[in-house]
């Protein structure tokens, strides 16, 4: 079968590229650089992004002679740089880093931009850049930050783009990929198999006559996995375990059971493990440690239940893992770890190696899971709920074991306010940290809070530009939050205690109740911070727009409505400021931890 080869240099979006190509009608497969060789079935290549520098001694390479290649190649991000380097160009590192939305200016006679707007919004995530092209290539797009945002060879065979056309936030990204495919072939005859039927067959084959036990969170992923298993093997052959960790949203577990009763799901058991989880996490502060403990306990509890059931019959474990869970955990050979998902801890990996786990939707993205849920006939109210992480509210409480903030970022405060001054904004870097993703690497840096100077009306366009500039210029900052007024927040000790989680649960419930009607909001984490104004605690809301969780933009709420929500949560005892996370992904992950 004719195909386009995706060369995986470790980028977070490699599988997304493959998906886009297939959706455009051409079969694609992913290859690791060291295992790749060109054959007659390959009609084109795409070099993916990646976390390394082309100039590093241990940089990822591909063992091909570029002068012998007769098929088209598209380089994306790292791929753009390594292709330019192979052709004789020069790659440099420097302060010209870009994360998030960028406007590029395109050349109208270029292959990839023909017929498109000359100025358009694209999604960047890079540190290095191409500083000089070989004579065989010409520049086809530039940004305010870098001169060579894209290029093509004079024979229109090789193409490089510093941005990511595969993500939904590059306005014309699919059109660019479509134009590249047209250079490779005129045949668009790839028609993906029906997800539903192929996955049901896969479950039947992998289960080998054994009954299944599914760990049921109540989110769309585990729900779709459960329905697939039931349609594959029948209700009587599928058990479900819902572990109530104590970190669920308000009334979550009881609502889950009501829904499942209506759907006639059987063999569902709820385990109340709140006390055990709170005890284990009592003094844990670091987010990765929290995720690992939660994941290990999850598996231990599941194993205990599995052991009891296996006394009666042989069983297999089922998880609703989706592709971003595996990619952000760094499970492809070259991908850098962004964060460990609870269903990718070592205990789970061991069970996978032993062949004791079925993950029927692990190659799908959230939007595909939802389409599959529709195809399975599940209620839209369940299929299109806001995503909720397996560890629950535990990773939405930012903990602190000190009330004495580090001062190693204070010099950057001056730099921050120099940047903000041109936008009539001011702000402070906060003495806490959150997880982010920049240039395919995990970051663990500070958020900064910003606000408009007195008398200035809030403006979303200004906020977006200022946030992007601050994050790109200040290495210690990976996230920006907005306040409607000046704030002076003090760090206090905060741990995962029951009263702390209950307070977050209450704030989250109020904010969800008042925003659930907004269809553009794909997910809205509410985060508890160890920052206080005297006795009143600070919270953050993060409404984002996305389709697949790999990238996300910020939902631009009316500022009057944001103020109304702020006033609402202040009615809760000891609740103070509400901040608005205005960070795109990248550089900020959707969840803070």
N, C-alpha and C positions, 0 to 999 in steps of 0.2 A: 504494500500500500504506500502511495506517495505521501510524504509527510514533511512538516517543518520541524527541525530539531531545535529544542530549547536547551541551551548549554547553561547548566546551573552553577553559577559562581558564588552561591550562598546567599542570594538576595531573599528578602522576606516575601517577595511577590512572584517568585518563579512559577508556582503553580497557577497563579492568576493569569500570567502571560499565556500559559498553555491552554487555560480555559477560554480565554478571549479568542485565540486562534481557532479552536474547535468550534466555538459559537459562530465564527465567521465562515464556517463551512470547509475548513481544511484540517485534516488530522494532524495532531502534534504529539510529540513525545519528549520527555525530559531526559537529558544525559549529563553525567558528571564529566568535567573536562578531561580527566585522566583516562576515562574509558571510551572516549568518543573517537570515531573515525568516519569519514564521509563515505557513503555508499550510494548506489544508483537510485534508491528510493527517496533520498533526501533532496528536496527541491529548494530548500532555503534554511538558513540558520538564524536564531536570535540569541545573542549573548545577554544573559540576565544581569541584574545588579548584583552587588555583593558588599560585604562589610570591610574588605581590606583595601589597601592602597596599591595601585599598580606598581609603584616604585619600591615597595617593600621586598626584602630578600625572599620572604616566604609567600609572596603574592601568588594567587591562583593563576595558572597558565593553561593553555590548550595546545596540545601537541599536533598542530597542523602548520603547513607551509602556506602562508596567506597568498603567496604568488601563484600557487597551484589551484586555488579555489576558483571555480567558475560559477558557483551558485550565489545568489544574493545573501548578504548578511546585514542584520540590523543589530546594533549595539545599544543597550539601554543602561544608563547610569555607569556603573563599573564597566559594563560591556562596551559602552560608548568610548570609555577611556582606553580599555585594553585593545580594542580594535584600532583606535587611532595610533596607539603605541606600536602595534604590529605592522602598521602601514608606514611607520617612520615619524610619527608625531611626538610631541613632548607633553608630559603630564606634570602638573605642579600642585603642591599643597599650599595653603595659605589661609588668610582671613576670609576669603570669598566663599563662605559656606551658605547654603540655602536649604531651608527645610519648610515645606508647605507650599502655598500658592505663590506663583511667580508669573509675571507677564513677560512673554517673549515677543519679539518682532521678527517676522518670518520673511524670507525671500519668496516672491510669488512664482518664480520659475523652478522651485524645488519640487521634487517628486512627491515627498510626503505632505507638503503643505499646499499643493496645487488646488485651487478652488476654495481654499479656506480663508478665514479672516487673517489679515497680515499681523494683527495684534491679538493674542489669545492667552488665556489662563492655563497654566500647566502646573504639575505637581512635582516639586523638587525634593530631593533628600540626599545631599552629597557634601563632601568636604573637599576632595581633590577636583581638579578641572583640567580640561585640555587647553594648554596655553599656546600651542603652535601645531598647525596641521601640516601634513606632508604636501608636496606640490601636486599630488594626484587628487587632492580633495579641496572642496570649497565650503565656506561657512554658509549655512542656510537659515540660521536663526541666532539671535542674541538676546540677552536680558540686561537689565541695568547693572547686574552684578558680574556676569561673565560674558565675554565676547563670543565664545564658541559654545552656544547652547545646543546647536545641532550642526551636522555637516553631512555631505554626501560626496562620493567619489565622482570624478568627472565622467566616468563611464556609466554612472548611475547603477552601480552594482552593490556598493557598500554604503551603509547609512549609520549615523550615530546620533543619539538624542540623550542629552544629559538628564532630562526629566523622565517621568514614568507615564507613557501613553496607556499602559494597561489598567491604571486605576481610574475610577469613575470621576475623580475630581480634576483630571485633565480634560478640559471641555471637549476637544475633538480627538481624544486619544484613540477611540475605536476607528475613526475615519483614517487616522494615520496608519494604524495597523492594517486596515483594509487595503490601503494603497500599497503597503509593503507586500502584502499577499499577492496583489495583482502583478507586482514585478516578478514574483516567484512562479505564479501559475494562473491560468484562466479557469481552471476546474475548481468548482466548489461542491464536491459531492460527498463530503463527510456529514452524516446524519447520526448524532449520538443515539444510542439505544435508550429505550424508555427506562428512566431511572427506577420506577416502581417495580416493574417486572424483573429487571436484572438484579436488583438488590434483594428482592424476595427469593429469587433462585440462589443468590449468594448465601443468604442465611440458611436456606435448606441444606446447601452443600456443606457449609462449614459446621453446622450443628451436628451432622452425622447421626441423626436420630435421638440426640440428647435433648432434654428440656433446658430452657434458658432462664437465667436470673438477670434482671435488668435493674441497674441502679438509677432510680427515678428522681430527678431533681424537681420536676414540674415545669422546666423550661421547654421550649419548642424542640430542642435537639433530642432530649431523652424521650419526649412524647412521640416524635416521629419515629425514633428507633423502636419504641414499644409497639406502635401500630404496625410497623413493618414486620416485627417478630410475630405478632398475633396473626396477621394475614398470612404469614409464611407457615406457621406451625399450629395455629389455633389457640384460643384463649386458655384451654386446659393445659397447654404445654409451656406457658410463659408465666414466671413469677416476677413480681416487682417489689423492690425494697426502697422505701423513701426514708432517708436518714434525716431527721429534723435535728440539725446541728445547734439550733438556738440562734442561728444567724439568718433566718428567713425574714422576708418582709412581713408586715402586719397581716395576720390571718392567712398567711400563705399556705401553710400545710392543710388547714381545714378547707380552704377554697379548692386546693388541688383535689382533695378527696371528693368534694361535691361534683366537680367537673368529671372526674373519672367514673363516678357512679352513673352519671347521665350517659356516658359513653359505653356503659356496660363492661368496663374493664374489671377483671376478677384477679384474685390471688395477689392483692396488694397489701403489704405490711408496712406500717409506720413505726420507726424506732426513734424514741426520744433520747437523744444523746447530748442535750444541751449542757448538762452538768459536767460531763466528761470533757467536752471541747473547751469549756471555759477554764477548767482546771489546767489542762495542758497548755493553753495559750495565755495564761494569767500574766506572765512577765515577758512575753515575746514582743519585740518591737520591730525587727527587720522584716520587710514584706516577704522576701524569698523564704525566710525561716517559717513564717506563718503559713505560706502556701504548702511547704513541704510537710509540716506537721498535720495540717488539715487533710492533705492527700493521703498521708500514711494512716491516719486514724480512719479515714473513709474506707481504705482498703482493709484494715484490720477488722472493722465492724462488718464489712461485707463478707470477708472471709469466714468470720464466726458464723454468720447466717448461712453462708454457702455450705460450711461444714455440717451444720445441722440438717440442711436439706439433702446433702449428699449421702447422709446415712440411709436415706430412703431410695435415692436414684442418682445416676450420674448427670452432672449439670455443666453448663458453660455460662460464663459471665458476659453480659452485654453492656457496652457503654455508648453513650450518645456523643462521642468525640467527633468534632468537625475539624476541617483542615486548619483553620487559624490556630487551634489548640496545639497542633503538632508543629506548625511552623514557628510560632513564637517561643516554643520550648526548645528550639534549635535541633529538631529531630532529623532534618535532612542533613546529609553529610557535611555540607559547607555552611549551613545557616548559623548565625550567631544567636545565642539565647537572649530573648527579650525578658521573658519571665517563665517560670515553671507553672504550667497549668496543673490543677489538682489531679487530672486524669492522665498525667504524664510523669508522675513521680517514679522512682526506681522500682517500687513494689509493683506498680502497674506494668512497667516495662518488662519485669520478670515474668509476669503472667502472660504477657503477649508472646515472649520467647517460648514459653511452655505450651503455647497454642490453646490457652484456656480462656481467651477473650475474643469476642466478636465485636467489631466496630463497623457497623454497616454503612455509616454516613461519613467516615473519616476523610474521604476525598472530596467532600462537598463543602461549599461555603454557605453562610447563613441564608442568603437570598435563594439558593438552590434548595436548601432544606425546607424553606417556607413553600416554595413551589411544589415540592414533593408532598408536603403536608396537605396542600390543596388537592393534589391528585389522589391522595389517600382518603379524602373526604372528611378531614378533621375540621372542627369549628374554627372559623376565622378569628374569633376572640382569643383562642388559645394559640393559633399559629402565628398571629401577628402581635403577641404580647412583647413588651420590651424585654430584650435579653437580660438575663440575671446570672452572674458568675456562680459556679459551683460552690466556692468558699463563702458566698453570700456576703452579708454585711461585715464579716470579719476583715475583709480587705478594703472596706470602706471606712474603717476607723484607723486614722493615722495615729500611731501610738508614739509616746515619748517616755524615756526613762530618766529624763533630766528636765530641770527648769532653768538651766544655764546654757543658753544658745552659744554655738560656736561663732567665732568672729572671723573665720577664714574667708568669708564672702563679702565683708564690709567694703573692701575697696571697689567691688563690682557695683555696690549701691550708687556710688558717684557716677560710674559709667552709665548705669541704668537711667539715672535722672538726666544725664546729658542727652541721651537718646530721646527720652520722653518729652523734654522741654520743647522740642520743635512741634509737638502735637498738643501743647497745652495740657499735658498730663504730668502727674508726679507719681511716685510709688516707692516701694521697699521690697527688697528680697526677703522672703520669709525664712525663719530658722527651722524649717522642716524640709523633707525631701520626698519626691515622688518618682515613679518609674516613667521612663519615656523611651522612644526609639528614634535614633538619628543616624542617618547614613548606614542603615541595616544593623546598627549596634544598639544594645541596651544602654540606657543612661539612667543614672540615679542622682538627680540634681535637685536644685531648689526651685519652687514656684516663686513668682514675684506678684505682688498685688499692686494694681495701678488704679488711679482715679483721676477724673478731670479736675482742673483747677476751678476754684469757686467762680460761679457765674457762667461757666461754659456748659452748653447743652451736650449731653452724651451723643456720640455718633459712631455707628458700627463700622463704617469704612475706615475712619481714623483709628479705631481700636484694633482692627485687623492688621492694618499696616504697621502700627506701633508694636503690636505683639510679635509679629513676624521679625521685625528689625531687631527687637530686643533679644529674642531667642537666638537669632543668627549671629549676633555680635557678642553675646555674653555667654561664655562657656559654662558658667556655673548655674545657668537658668535653662530649664527645659519646659516650663509651663507658665502661663500668665493667667491670673484671675482678676476680675474687675469688681470694684466696689463703687457704689453710688456716692460714697462720701469718703473723706480721709479717715484712715484707721491707724491705731497704734496698738498692735496686738502683742500680748505677752505669752511666751512659751510656758506651759505647765506640764507636769507629769500626767500621763494618761495611758491607761492600759485597757485591755479587753475585759472589762468587768460587765456584769449583767446590766447595771444601771446605765452604763455608757452605751451599750448596744440598744437598750430599750429607748434611750433618748433619740438615738439616730433613727430607730424604727418609727418613732412618732413623727419626727421631722420629715422623713422620707414619705410617710403616708399622706401628710398634708400636702406636700409638693406634688406627689403623683396624682392625688385626687383633683388638683387644680390644673394639671397639664396633660392628663391622659387623653383629652379630646383633641390634641394637636397631632395630626397624622404625620407631619414632617419630622417630628421628634422620634428618632429610631431607638434611642436609649437615653436614659437620664440618671446616671449614678448621682447619689447624694452622699457627700463625704463629710465625716466628722473629723475636725482638726483639733490638735492639742494647743490651740491658740485662744486666748481669752481676753476680753475687755473687762477687767476686774473679775467678777464671778460668772459672767455670761460667755458661753462657748460659741465659737465660730463654726459655721457649716458652709459647704460649697455645693452648688448644683452644676451639673455638667450635661446640658441637653445637646445631643449631637445628631447629625444627619449622616446616614451611611446606608450601604446595601449589603456589605459583606464583612464588616469589622476590620478589614485590612487598612482602610483609610477612613477618615471621618472629618467632616466640616462642622462648624459650630452653628447651632440654631440661633438665629438672630431675633430674640424675643424683644417685643416692645418694652422700652425702659420703664414706662408707667406700670406695665404688668409685672415686671421684675420687682419694682418697688412694692407693689401690692403683696406679692408673695413674701417679700422680706418682712413686711408688717405682720402677715399671718403667722409666720413661725415664731415671731417675737412674743406671741401670746403664750407660747409654751415656756414653762418655768426654766429659768437659767439659760435661755437661748438668746444669743445676741446677733452678731452680723451674719448676713447671708452673702456669700461671694459667688461670682458667675465665672466659671472656667471658660475662657475664650480661646483655648488652644486647639489647633487642628491636630489630627493624627496623620503622619508624624508632624511635630516632634513629641507630642504627648500621647501616650496610650489612652484608650477610652477610660479604663479604670486607673485610679491613682496608684494602686499597688498590683 
